[in-house]
Structures are given as structure tokens and as C-alpha cells.
Amino acid sequence: MKCISVYTDNFELFSDIYETVIATELQENEEIEVEGVTVSDSGTVPENYLDKMKVKPEVVVMKVKDRNITILQHGKVFEIFIPTDQNMVH
């Protein structure tokens, strides 16, 4: 799974830039700024990382079912997990 990190704890701001972040093709470890928020491609992560994070009480888990995307929010970061066999641009 590909992981994109969005460094904010503001859910409203995250929601506002989500579609832009998803539509932006980032190279691995590339970092950009979207509306003042740092966004970076964190590369691929193993499936067990997602499973391990989901059980932590401080982690909020969101699903985008029609795209099979999982979003974790913890601390001051949102992590967007996209299956690697899925095209980023919709």
C-alpha cells in the first residue's frame, strides 16, 4: 500500500485539500505544500502496519469505500493508504 502523509490536525482543512492530494502524483519521499499544509509520499508500507495502527485507541480510522482507501488520523498527521494496484488519478 502507498502512504501519503498530510501534516495537519485540522480535519476541516484536510477535507478541503483531500481531493487535490489524491489527484497529485508524488514521487516516493517527495514533499509538497498544498494550501500551506505539508504533504509527502511516505512510500509503500506493509499491510500489517495498517492493522497495527487501527487497534490503537488514539488513532481515528476512516474508509473511502468506493476507492478502497483507508485514512488514519493520529496526532498531527493524516495518513492516506492507497492500494498500490490502484491508479491514483480518477
C-alpha positions as a Markdown table, in Angstrom:
| # | Residue | x | y | z |
|---|---|---|---|---|
| 1 | Met | 0.0 | 0.0 | 0.0 |
| 2 | Lys | 1.1 | 3.5 | -0.8 |
| 3 | Cys | 1.1 | 6.0 | 2.1 |
| 4 | Ile | 0.6 | 9.7 | 1.7 |
| 5 | Ser | 1.2 | 11.8 | 4.9 |
| 6 | Val | -0.7 | 15.1 | 5.3 |
| 7 | Tyr | 0.7 | 17.1 | 8.2 |
| 8 | Thr | -2.2 | 18.8 | 9.9 |
| 9 | Asp | -4.6 | 18.1 | 12.8 |
| 10 | Asn | -7.3 | 20.2 | 11.3 |
| 11 | Phe | -10.0 | 17.9 | 9.9 |
| 12 | Glu | -11.8 | 20.6 | 8.0 |
| 13 | Leu | -8.6 | 21.7 | 6.2 |
| 14 | Phe | -7.7 | 18.1 | 5.5 |
| 15 | Ser | -11.2 | 17.6 | 3.9 |
| 16 | Asp | -10.8 | 20.7 | 1.8 |
| 17 | Ile | -7.4 | 19.6 | 0.3 |
| 18 | Tyr | -8.1 | 15.8 | 0.2 |
| 19 | Glu | -9.1 | 15.6 | -3.5 |
| 20 | Thr | -6.1 | 17.7 | -4.5 |
| 21 | Val | -3.8 | 15.5 | -2.5 |
| 22 | Ile | -5.2 | 12.3 | -4.0 |
| 23 | Ala | -5.0 | 13.7 | -7.6 |
| 24 | Thr | -1.4 | 14.8 | -7.2 |
| 25 | Glu | 1.2 | 12.3 | -8.3 |
| 26 | Leu | 4.1 | 12.3 | -5.9 |
| 27 | Gln | 7.4 | 10.5 | -6.3 |
| 28 | Glu | 8.5 | 8.4 | -3.3 |
| 29 | Asn | 9.7 | 10.6 | -0.5 |
| 30 | Glu | 8.6 | 13.8 | -2.4 |
| 31 | Glu | 7.3 | 16.6 | -0.3 |
| 32 | Ile | 5.0 | 19.4 | -1.5 |
| 33 | Glu | 2.8 | 22.1 | 0.1 |
| 34 | Val | -0.9 | 22.2 | -0.6 |
| 35 | Glu | -2.7 | 25.3 | 0.8 |
| 36 | Gly | 0.0 | 25.7 | 3.5 |
| 37 | Val | 0.0 | 22.1 | 4.5 |
| 38 | Thr | 2.9 | 19.8 | 4.0 |
| 39 | Val | 2.1 | 16.6 | 2.1 |
| 40 | Ser | 4.6 | 13.9 | 1.5 |
| 41 | Asp | 4.7 | 10.5 | -0.2 |
| 42 | Ser | 5.9 | 8.1 | 2.5 |
| 43 | Gly | 6.4 | 5.2 | 0.1 |
| 44 | Thr | 4.9 | 1.8 | 0.5 |
| 45 | Val | 4.0 | 0.3 | 3.8 |
| 46 | Pro | 3.3 | -3.3 | 4.7 |
| 47 | Glu | -0.3 | -4.3 | 5.3 |
| 48 | Asn | 0.5 | -5.2 | 8.9 |
| 49 | Tyr | 1.4 | -1.5 | 9.7 |
| 50 | Leu | -2.2 | -0.6 | 8.9 |
| 51 | Asp | -3.6 | -3.4 | 11.0 |
| 52 | Lys | -1.3 | -2.5 | 13.9 |
| 53 | Met | -2.3 | 1.2 | 13.8 |
| 54 | Lys | -6.1 | 0.5 | 13.5 |
| 55 | Val | -6.2 | -1.0 | 17.0 |
| 56 | Lys | -4.5 | 1.9 | 18.8 |
| 57 | Pro | -7.1 | 4.0 | 20.8 |
| 58 | Glu | -5.6 | 7.3 | 19.7 |
| 59 | Val | -6.0 | 6.5 | 16.0 |
| 60 | Val | -9.1 | 7.5 | 14.1 |
| 61 | Val | -9.8 | 5.2 | 11.1 |
| 62 | Met | -11.8 | 6.4 | 8.0 |
| 63 | Lys | -12.6 | 4.4 | 4.9 |
| 64 | Val | -13.3 | 5.7 | 1.4 |
| 65 | Lys | -15.1 | 2.5 | 0.2 |
| 66 | Asp | -15.6 | 3.4 | -3.4 |
| 67 | Arg | -11.9 | 3.8 | -3.8 |
| 68 | Asn | -10.7 | 1.3 | -1.3 |
| 69 | Ile | -8.7 | 4.0 | 0.5 |
| 70 | Thr | -8.1 | 4.0 | 4.3 |
| 71 | Ile | -7.2 | 7.2 | 6.2 |
| 72 | Leu | -5.7 | 7.2 | 9.6 |
| 73 | Gln | -5.6 | 10.3 | 11.8 |
| 74 | His | -3.4 | 10.4 | 14.8 |
| 75 | Gly | -1.5 | 13.3 | 16.4 |
| 76 | Lys | -1.0 | 16.0 | 13.8 |
| 77 | Val | -1.0 | 13.8 | 10.8 |
| 78 | Phe | -3.4 | 12.1 | 8.4 |
| 79 | Glu | -2.1 | 9.1 | 6.6 |
| 80 | Ile | -3.8 | 8.1 | 3.4 |
| 81 | Phe | -3.3 | 4.5 | 2.4 |
| 82 | Ile | -3.9 | 3.6 | -1.3 |
| 83 | Pro | -3.6 | 0.1 | -2.7 |
| 84 | Thr | -0.6 | 0.0 | -5.0 |
| 85 | Asp | -2.5 | -1.7 | -7.8 |
| 86 | Gln | -4.9 | 1.2 | -7.9 |
| 87 | Asn | -4.4 | 4.2 | -10.2 |
| 88 | Met | -4.1 | 7.5 | -8.3 |
| 89 | Val | -5.9 | 9.7 | -10.8 |
| 90 | His | -9.7 | 9.4 | -11.0 |
